[in-house]
Amino acid sequence: MNPIDDIKDILRGALASLGGFGGRMLARLILMIVAGQLYGAAALGVLGQVAAITEILAAIAVIGLKRKLLDFLSEPSNRATHLTSTVKEAIITTFIVACVMSLLFAAAWPFLFPDITMPFALYFAVPAIAFAEIGGTAIRFKRIIRWEVIARCVMEPWAFLTVSLLYYYGINATGTGLVAAYGFSCIAAAIGISFGLHHAYDLPTLMRAPVNRKNLYLIIKRSWQAGVTDIGVIMFRRLDILILSLLAGHQITGAYYMAQQIVTVPHKIHKLFEPMMAPVIAKLHHAKKPDRIGAKLAGICRWVFMLQLALTVPFAMFAGHILGLFNDVFFTSALVLVILLFAELIDGSFALTETPLIYAKPSVPPRLVAMTLLIEAIAVAGLAVWWGAPGAAAGFFVAMLCLNTMRLFSLKKHMNIRVITVHYLRPITFALIITALLFTAQNLVPVANGYIVGGTVISAIGLFCVMIKFWALSPLDKQVLSELKAHKAVSKQAKLS
């Protein structure tokens, strides 16, 4: 495939994801207001714990197939039904493990949450999440992104919001409303992905595809290393809240979880590129083209860094005011939000560097994960004991700094790919300029209400993006953009003729 086609697919996936990103963020914003104002911090803390456990169990069920399935589908095969059979075998394997995980969760529930009855929808949450991950990956292999956008950015968040409101006003179940709504949102995402599978593979054809029972075992055998990595990635973002819940209780955990939800806005930026970046890297890996992998990875990582930095700086400067929009009790968690924002800046910017390592050196990512989890557990527990929620956030920051330093070192050592270049200096300089301007503005014009905060944040993001467009693009960035424009013009001319 032509290199420009790879870039086109990556950017097409990012733009499609961005289209749904706005709807998802709007639904999540309203949900957090509902959760903060109607349900309160304690209920939000329970939701954070339940979501953490559910997503860790789902990651175990997926066993690394979120990325490894792309590898399997890219392999040459003599089977006429290679694609459909491989997808079906992956779904069956995952579903079996997911059901076991769900039963274990149900058995442990009375001990974990003795005062709350487990909502019925939550019994299906782990299998639903696992199915959505496998189905979404299979759809992405065909370079189709719209169905995952519909499932993840429309059906899942709006189902969450709608059911949480129904439980509060209709059933008056303030204790279990958020948790039940979470379970229904997982099911909604799975339903959306099933529509995508039908359009990409045709469900009747998928159902009729032959299955080799031996492959059900081989899938686990071949993907467990990637599975350990993916489980670790999920645990990075859940271990801090689980440890904090043991040390500080539901109220403080709820405030911490609220800060985490705001951080998901910049964190989702690298997720915009991930859907199409993974299949592109998988194809290039099998084509034995490490130079092209390195070039694309370096460029995309820098783009993610610049976009995340544009959000991180103004969010950090107005952290307390942003948290206060959801409930005044969250205002005191401003420091937690600032620390988490910079932790996510580090991780989001270089998270994609893990993907080529999974394909080229599958034993490396699990070792990095194991070391990072140990660092995070020690740092979060140790700092949270003395410093509470800010300590847990600082522990997470230390873990993300260590993890991504090791990722970059491993990428250079094993694949001779260097991601960080001098082209990072200009966006960092622009961020310092924006910080100085915002600091000056805060001192000259004290913030009076949310409208001023919102306007200032949006203006700062806009100014940063203007600076990036005119002064921070590298020669390679400009070349890629000019090639994309030329390719688009040729395609348009070909259609007209």
C-alpha positions, -999 to 999 in steps of 0.1 A, spaced: 0 0 0 12 35 -8 26 54 22 2 83 16 -27 58 18 -16 48 52 -15 84 64 -49 90 48 -64 60 67 -49 71 100 -62 106 96 -96 94 83 -99 73 114 -89 102 136 -114 125 119 -142 99 122 -134 94 158 -132 131 164 -167 135 149 -181 111 176 -157 125 202 -178 157 205 -210 138 211 -193 115 236 -178 144 255 -211 162 256 -229 131 270 -201 126 295 -201 162 306 -239 161 313 -235 127 330 -208 141 353 -230 170 362 -259 146 369 -236 124 390 -221 152 409 -252 172 416 -279 144 419 -260 113 431 -231 129 450 -194 121 455 -199 89 474 -221 73 447 -195 85 421 -168 68 442 -187 35 441 -191 38 403 -153 44 400 -146 12 419 -171 -9 400 -159 4 366 -123 -3 376 -130 -39 385 -153 -45 355 -128 -32 330 -99 -51 345 -119 -83 343 -129 -75 307 -93 -69 298 -84 -104 311 -112 -118 289 -99 -100 258 -65 -115 264 -47 -90 242 -68 -96 211 -76 -59 209 -43 -56 190 -32 -92 185 -62 -100 165 -50 -76 138 -18 -96 137 -37 -129 132 -60 -114 105 -29 -101 86 -12 -135 84 -13 -154 52 -36 -185 54 -48 -214 32 -82 -213 48 -108 -199 24 -127 -185 54 -96 -172 72 -110 -138 82 -145 -149 93 -132 -181 111 -105 -162 129 -130 -135 140 -155 -161 152 -128 -181 171 -116 -149 188 -152 -140 198 -159 -176 212 -127 -177 232 -132 -142 246 -169 -149 255 -160 -181 274 -134 -163 295 -157 -133 300 -185 -154 314 -161 -169 339 -149 -135 349 -185 -122 353 -194 -152 375 -164 -145 397 -173 -108 400 -209 -118 410 -195 -142 437 -172 -115 451 -198 -87 450 -213 -93 485 -178 -90 500 -168 -60 479 -200 -40 483 -220 -55 511 -245 -25 513 -254 -25 476 -273 -51 456 -256 -60 423 -277 -46 394 -289 -71 369 -273 -53 339 -239 -56 355 -239 -94 352 -236 -88 314 -211 -59 315 -179 -80 313 -190 -101 283 -204 -70 266 -172 -50 270 -151 -80 257 -174 -86 227 -173 -49 218 -134 -49 219 -131 -80 197 -158 -69 173 -144 -34 171 -110 -47 163 -123 -70 136 -141 -41 120 -111 -18 122 -90 -45 103 -111 -36 73 -102 0 78 -138 8 88 -143 31 118 -178 46 117 -195 17 134 -171 18 164 -177 56 165 -215 50 166 -212 24 193 -186 41 215 -195 77 210 -233 77 206 -249 45 219 -227 39 250 -225 74 265 -260 84 258 -274 51 272 -254 58 303 -268 93 307 -304 83 299 -305 53 322 -289 72 351 -316 99 348 -344 72 346 -331 55 377 -329 88 397 -363 103 387 -382 71 378 -371 44 402 -355 67 428 -325 43 431 -298 67 442 -277 39 456 -274 17 424 -285 41 396 -251 50 384 -238 14 386 -268 0 368 -266 27 341 -229 18 336 -239 -19 330 -266 -8 304 -241 14 286 -217 -16 282 -246 -36 266 -255 -7 244 -219 -5 230 -220 -43 223 -252 -39 204 -237 -11 183 -207 -32 175 -228 -61 164 -244 -39 137 -209 -30 125 -199 -67 124 -229 -74 103 -220 -47 77 -183 -56 77 -185 -94 77 -222 -103 74 -235 -120 106 -250 -151 89 -217 -157 71 -199 -152 104 -222 -176 122 -216 -203 95 -178 -199 94 -161 -232 105 -142 -232 138 -111 -252 145 -113 -260 183 -75 -262 185 -74 -226 175 -94 -216 206 -64 -227 227 -38 -214 203 -54 -179 204 -48 -178 241 -13 -192 238 -3 -167 211 -19 -136 226 -13 -139 263 18 -117 262 -2 -89 245 -30 -97 270 -7 -91 300 3 -58 284 -33 -47 278 -44 -58 313 -15 -37 327 -25 -7 307 -60 -9 321 -47 -14 356 -25 16 353 -57 37 352 -76 17 378 -50 7 404 -47 42 418 -85 46 424 -87 11 439 -59 17 463 -73 52 472 -107 36 479 -91 13 504 -73 42 522 -97 71 519 -133 58 514 -161 66 489 -162 104 493 -126 112 485 -125 85 459 -155 101 442 -137 135 440 -106 117 425 -128 99 400 -143 132 389 -109 146 382 -101 114 362 -132 119 341 -121 154 331 -86 141 322 -102 117 298 -108 147 274 -71 152 265 -64 115 271 -88 106 243 -67 124 217 -43 96 212 -73 73 210 -84 92 179 -53 79 160 -52 44 176 -80 28 156 -63 31 122 -27 33 135 -28 -3 148 -38 -20 115 -13 2 96 15 -8 119 4 -45 117 5 -44 79 39 -27 78 53 -51 103 44 -81 82 58 -62 51 91 -58 71 92 -20 68 105 -7 101 116 26 86 80 35 76 68 24 110 93 47 127 84 77 105 47 74 110 51 68 148 74 98 153 50 121 134 18 109 151 33 109 186 43 146 181 9 155 168 -7 139 198 17 157 221 9 191 206 -29 185 207 -28 173 243 -6 202 253 -31 226 239 -57 212 263 -35 205 293 -22 240 299 -56 259 301 -72 230 320 -44 230 345 -46 268 350 -83 267 357 -85 232 374 -104 243 404 -130 263 385 -136 234 360 -141 209 389 -164 234 406 -188 233 376 -199 198 387 -202 204 424 -186 228 449 -172 198 469 -149 189 440 -132 224 440 -106 213 465 -94 185 441 -77 210 418 -42 198 426 -53 162 418 -65 173 384 -33 192 376 -11 162 384 -33 138 364 -33 162 334 5 161 332 6 124 338 -18 118 309 2 142 287 32 120 291 14 88 286 -10 99 258 19 113 238 38 81 237 12 54 243 13 44 206 50 34 209 39 2 225 21 -11 194 51 -19 172 68 -35 202 39 -59 206 43 -71 171 81 -71 168 92 -79 204 61 -93 222 80 -103 253 91 -67 260 58 -49 268 47 -74 295 80 -68 313 75 -31 312 39 -35 324 50 -57 354 77 -32 364 54 -2 361 25 -18 381 50 -25 409 62 11 408 26 24 407 14 3 436 43 14 458 42 50 448 4 54 450 1 35 483 31 53 499 22 88 488 -16 84 494 -10 75 530 7 108 536 -9 131 510 -44 116 503 -58 120 468 -30 143 455 -6 116 467 -24 89 446 -22 113 416 15 118 422 20 81 424 2 77 390 24 105 375 56 87 387 44 54 371 35 70 338 69 88 336 87 55 343 66 35 318 70 59 289 107 63 295 111 26 293 89 24 262 110 50 243 142 33 254 130 -1 243 118 12 209 152 27 203 171 -4 215 150 -31 197 138 -14 166 161 16 162 132 40 163 136 74 179 105 93 186 115 125 205 132 151 183 140 188 184 106 195 169 91 191 204 108 223 216 86 248 197 52 235 211 68 234 246 79 271 242 44 280 230 29 263 260 51 284 283 39 315 265 3 305 269 9 297 306 24 332 312 -5 349 294 -31 330 314 -13 337 347 -12 374 338 -49 374 328 -59 357 361 -41 384 381 -55 413 361 -91 400 357 -102 377 386 -124 349 374 -160 356 383 -180 329 367 -180 298 345 -186 317 313 -153 336 317 -135 304 325 -149 287 294 -142 316 271 -106 319 284 -99 282 280 -113 281 245 -93 312 235 -61 297 249 -66 265 230 -73 284 198 -42 306 202 -21 276 208 -34 258 177 -27 289 156 9 290 169 12 253 160 -2 257 125 21 286 115 53 279 135 56 244 149 50 220 119 82 201 109 93 198 73 79 163 72 45 174 85 43 200 58 54 175 32 27 150 43 0 177 43 10 189 8 9 152 -4 -25 147 11 -38 179 -6 -23 168 -40 -37 133 -36 -71 147 -28 -70 170 -58 -60 141 -81 -88 119 -67 -113 147 -72 -101 152 -108 -104 115 -115 -140 114 -103 -149 144 -125 -134 128 -156 
